[in-house]
């Protein structure tokens, strides 16, 4: 069985904010799998169902973001999953908007919710799916950025990323972590100059470095 935890803050005022992409991704999964997330226990609201033939628990901690570890610890103590059967989905400002990154283990980075989970569990060798929300444009503080609700094109990009995150979670449950990483951990490719331009630049550089003939 797997526990899939989406991180966020409870309360209507946080409902559609960037910081709540974990909650919103779980809503996408719940809708696909016909799972009702409405039971209250483990300091979370959660629901149970199946992906294929594998039992899954979809859980949203109700402790507020920075204390998410309390809820995750309670869930793990009750369901007793293997480390790699816990999946955590959360927002990340260091990832471009509209993209996701998947890791099978690793440090918590700068995310306070993940830091608390790792601290409470005492281990970090579990999969996590980070949903990129991008950095602030400079006109907003970091707090107002993560607690703000995206609009227009930005919202559409975020919805796409959350759907990708839901797809990735399903792949991980099916034992296809590497497939999920291969499909979604794609970095934007840098534009390469045409070969002709590269050769021209090389010849120009060589010409500038060549010694000049002495004047008569």
C-alpha positions as CSV (number, residue, x, y, z in Angstrom):
1,X,0.0,0.0,0.0
2,X,1.0,3.6,-0.6
3,X,0.4,6.9,1.3
4,X,0.2,9.9,-1.0
5,X,0.5,13.1,1.0
6,X,-0.3,16.5,-0.6
7,X,1.0,19.5,1.4
8,X,-0.9,22.7,2.0
9,X,-2.7,24.8,4.5
10,X,-6.3,24.1,5.7
11,X,-8.9,26.9,5.4
12,X,-10.8,28.6,2.6
13,X,-8.4,31.5,2.5
14,X,-5.6,29.2,1.3
15,X,-7.7,27.1,-1.0
16,X,-6.3,28.0,-4.4
17,X,-3.0,29.4,-3.4
18,X,0.4,28.4,-4.9
19,X,1.4,26.9,-1.5
20,X,-1.6,24.5,-1.8
21,X,-0.7,22.7,-5.0
22,X,-0.2,19.5,-3.0
23,X,-3.8,19.6,-1.8
24,X,-5.1,20.5,-5.3
25,X,-3.1,17.7,-6.9
26,X,-4.7,15.2,-4.4
27,X,-8.1,16.6,-5.5
28,X,-7.2,15.7,-9.1
29,X,-6.1,12.2,-8.1
30,X,-9.2,11.7,-5.9
31,X,-11.5,12.7,-8.8
32,X,-9.8,10.3,-11.2
33,X,-9.9,7.4,-8.7
34,X,-13.3,8.1,-7.3
35,X,-11.9,8.5,-3.8
36,X,-13.6,10.8,-1.2
37,X,-11.2,12.7,0.9
38,X,-13.4,13.4,3.9
39,X,-12.4,11.2,6.8
40,X,-10.7,12.9,9.7
41,X,-7.9,11.3,11.7
42,X,-4.1,11.3,12.0
43,X,-4.3,15.2,12.1
44,X,-5.4,15.0,8.5
45,X,-8.3,14.7,6.2
46,X,-7.9,11.5,4.1
47,X,-9.5,8.9,1.9
48,X,-8.7,5.3,0.8
49,X,-8.9,3.7,-2.6
50,X,-6.9,1.8,-5.2
51,X,-4.6,2.5,-8.1
52,X,-4.7,-0.7,-10.1
53,X,-4.8,-3.3,-7.5
54,X,-2.7,-1.4,-5.0
55,X,-4.3,0.3,-2.0
56,X,-3.6,4.0,-1.6
57,X,-4.3,6.6,1.1
58,X,-4.7,10.2,-0.1
59,X,-4.0,12.5,2.8
60,X,-4.0,16.3,3.4
61,X,-2.4,17.3,6.8
62,X,-4.5,19.7,8.8
63,X,-1.6,20.9,10.9
64,X,-0.7,23.8,8.7
65,X,2.3,23.5,6.4
66,X,5.2,24.0,8.8
67,X,4.0,21.1,11.1
68,X,3.1,18.6,8.3
69,X,5.5,16.1,9.8
70,X,3.2,15.4,12.8
71,X,0.4,14.2,10.5
72,X,2.7,12.2,8.2
73,X,4.3,10.5,11.2
74,X,0.8,9.6,12.6
75,X,-0.2,8.2,9.2
76,X,3.0,6.1,8.9
77,X,2.8,4.8,12.4
78,X,-0.7,3.5,11.6
79,X,-0.4,2.2,8.1
80,X,3.3,1.2,8.4
81,X,4.3,1.7,4.7
82,X,7.9,0.9,3.5
83,X,9.9,4.1,3.1
84,X,9.5,4.1,-0.7
85,X,5.7,3.7,-0.3
86,X,5.3,7.2,1.0
87,X,4.9,9.9,-1.7
88,X,4.9,13.6,-0.8
89,X,3.6,16.3,-3.3
90,X,4.4,20.0,-2.7
91,X,5.2,23.3,-4.2
92,X,8.7,24.5,-5.0
93,X,9.7,28.1,-5.9
94,X,13.1,26.9,-7.4
95,X,11.4,25.0,-10.2
96,X,10.0,26.9,-13.2
97,X,6.2,27.4,-13.3
98,X,4.4,24.6,-15.1
99,X,7.1,21.9,-14.6
100,X,7.6,19.2,-12.0
101,X,10.6,17.3,-10.6
102,X,10.6,13.8,-9.1
103,X,13.1,12.4,-6.8
104,X,13.3,9.0,-5.1
105,X,15.0,10.4,-2.0
106,X,17.1,13.3,-0.8
107,X,17.2,16.3,1.5
108,X,14.2,18.5,2.3
109,X,15.8,21.6,0.7
110,X,14.3,24.9,1.8
111,X,10.7,23.8,2.1
112,X,9.5,24.0,5.7
113,X,6.8,21.4,5.4
114,X,9.2,18.9,4.0
115,X,11.8,19.8,6.6
116,X,9.3,19.0,9.3
117,X,8.4,15.7,7.7
118,X,12.0,14.5,7.5
119,X,12.6,15.7,11.0
120,X,9.6,13.8,12.5
121,X,10.2,10.6,10.5
122,X,13.9,10.5,10.9
123,X,14.6,9.5,7.3
124,X,14.4,11.0,3.8
125,X,14.5,8.0,1.5
126,X,11.0,8.4,0.2
127,X,9.7,9.7,-3.2
128,X,8.6,13.3,-3.6
129,X,7.1,15.2,-6.4
130,X,7.8,18.9,-6.5
131,X,5.5,21.2,-8.5
132,X,7.1,24.3,-9.8
133,X,5.5,27.6,-8.9
134,X,8.4,29.8,-10.0
135,X,9.9,32.7,-8.2
136,X,8.3,36.1,-7.4
137,X,8.5,38.7,-10.1
138,X,10.1,41.2,-7.7
139,X,6.9,43.2,-7.1
140,X,5.7,40.7,-4.4
141,X,7.3,39.4,-1.3
142,X,8.0,35.6,-1.1
143,X,5.2,35.2,1.4
144,X,2.7,37.0,-0.8
145,X,3.8,35.0,-3.8
146,X,3.4,31.5,-2.3
147,X,0.2,32.5,-0.5
148,X,-1.3,34.2,-3.6
149,X,-3.6,32.6,-6.1
150,X,-2.4,32.5,-9.7
151,X,-4.6,33.8,-12.5
152,X,-4.9,33.5,-16.3
153,X,-2.1,31.9,-18.1
154,X,-0.1,31.3,-14.9
155,X,-3.0,29.3,-13.5
156,X,-3.3,27.2,-16.7
157,X,0.4,26.3,-16.5
158,X,0.0,25.4,-12.8
159,X,-3.1,23.2,-13.5
160,X,-1.1,21.4,-16.2
161,X,1.8,20.8,-13.8
162,X,-0.6,19.4,-11.1
163,X,-2.1,17.0,-13.7
164,X,1.5,15.9,-14.5
165,X,2.2,15.4,-10.8
166,X,-1.0,13.2,-10.5
167,X,0.2,11.2,-13.4
168,X,3.6,10.8,-11.8
169,X,2.1,9.6,-8.5
170,X,0.2,6.9,-10.3
171,X,3.3,5.8,-12.1
172,X,5.3,5.6,-8.8
173,X,2.5,3.5,-7.2
174,X,2.7,1.1,-10.2
175,X,6.4,0.7,-9.6
176,X,7.5,3.0,-12.4
177,X,9.5,5.7,-10.6
178,X,12.2,5.8,-13.2
179,X,9.6,6.0,-16.0
180,X,8.0,9.0,-14.2
181,X,11.4,10.7,-13.9
182,X,12.3,10.1,-17.5
183,X,8.9,11.5,-18.6
184,X,8.7,14.6,-16.4
185,X,12.2,15.6,-15.2
186,X,13.0,17.3,-18.5
187,X,15.0,20.5,-18.3
188,X,14.5,23.2,-20.9
189,X,17.0,22.7,-23.7
190,X,19.5,25.5,-24.4
191,X,19.5,26.8,-27.9
192,X,22.5,25.8,-29.9
193,X,24.1,27.9,-32.6
194,X,24.0,26.5,-36.2
195,X,27.3,24.8,-37.1
196,X,28.0,27.5,-39.6
197,X,27.8,30.2,-37.0
198,X,30.0,28.2,-34.6
199,X,32.6,27.8,-37.3
200,X,32.4,31.5,-38.1
201,X,32.9,32.4,-34.4
202,X,35.9,30.1,-34.2
203,X,37.6,31.6,-37.3
204,X,36.9,35.1,-36.0
205,X,38.5,34.2,-32.6
206,X,41.5,32.6,-34.2
207,X,42.0,35.7,-36.5
208,X,41.9,38.1,-33.5
209,X,44.5,36.0,-31.6
210,X,46.9,35.6,-34.6
211,X,50.0,37.9,-34.4
212,X,49.8,40.9,-36.7
213,X,52.6,41.5,-39.4
214,X,55.1,44.3,-38.6
215,X,54.6,47.5,-40.4
216,X,57.3,48.5,-42.9
